[in-house]
Amino acid sequence: MFDKSIHAKDLPFTILAVLAVIAVMKLASPVLVPLTVAFFIMLILMPIVDKTADASNRLISIVRLQMGKEEVSEKSTLVALFSVLFVLVVFVLILMGAYFIVRGQIHIITTQSENISERIIAPLQEWLASSDLLGASGDRMAENLNTALNSLWELLPGAAGPIISGFLTFFLILFLATFLLLGSSRFTQNMEKTLPKKRFLQLMKIVRSVLLNTRRFIVTRLITSIITGVSVGSFLLIWLTPSQAMLWGFISFVLNMVPIYGSILAGSMAVLWTLSVSGLAAWPVTPGILAINLLVSNGLEPKLLDFRIPIGPVNILMGVIFWGWLWGGWGVLMAVPIMIGIKVMLIEIRGRDIITVLMET
């Protein structure tokens, strides 16, 4: 059993230990970030790799039977390696395609900055400056809006950076993911031989629970992102051409995988682009996209898919900020899966206590 108690006299040392761990994680981010990303890639791709290996073995068995040879009864090392490399190649092609599409669309939007300012921002500034409703604060709000817009144009070119943050890091992640996919089963076998049976069973229960809940979050997020992308693309057909609407639907699908950050970024870009093309007459696009995101995340996700993120909205926001500060763009991408894993691990080790309850706020 694990010791669940933390005495009051140990609290200062516990706080110092946590701060020391955070400092080490910050300093060691060049190593820890690729390793953590590779772990989540392994988590997502492992079921696909297993199915690919099973299909490859069946195909090899059929060919061997046709040639009059014995059927293959176990997965060979060569088949396992082929399955891992095949799935990783497909994954890389999808990721690269998503990256260049999102980056290209962001570039298109930044080139339309004058058009967006003329059709959207200028009329809004004039209304704010002349509005009797806001009084003397109208001019100040118009100036703040202009400052915020200039900051947005500076930030947008690098907004797609977290997807691929440098080719060296990207290939390091793929290298680590390959070895994690190939060595996960062997690691389990070695742990079973090394640890006492009781401790091994406890450890495997924690690991399975963490992997199951984290994978469930990722898969659920993938399904809801597909629905969001299709809905946004169909909705934008009212004002945009089919090619533009399809592109924005795909961008919404990709960026919606990132809680809070992704949906805000995708929605803001789609609204700005639609208003720049159709003018303020397309104002319903703002509440429309907002409604789509709210219905999917608050209605479809918990009701139809029977899944609710086990982390409260306040903690999600704080977690995205903290992990973004700690590990940059990759931290933003991995914040919620990491927090889900931490909460599940705490429940398995300590049971439901004040810490896990606070994580639900």
Secondary structure by P-SEA (a helix, b strand, c coil): cccccccccaaaaaaaaaaaaaaaaaaacccaaaaaaaaaaaaacaaaaaaaaaaaaaaaaaaaaaacccccccccaaaaaaaaaaaaaaaaaaaaaaaaaaaaaaaaaaaaaaaaaaccaaaaaaaaaaccccccaaaaaaaaaaaaaaaaaaacccccccccccaaaaaaaaaaaaaaaacaaaaaaaaaacccaaaaaaaaaaaaaaaaaaaaaaaaaaaaaaaaaaaaaaaacccccaaaaaaaaaaaaaaccccaaaaaaaaaaaaaaaaaaccccccaaaaaaaaaaaaaacccccccccccccccaaaaaaaaaaaaaaccaaaaaaaaaaaaaaaaaaaaaccccaaaaaaac
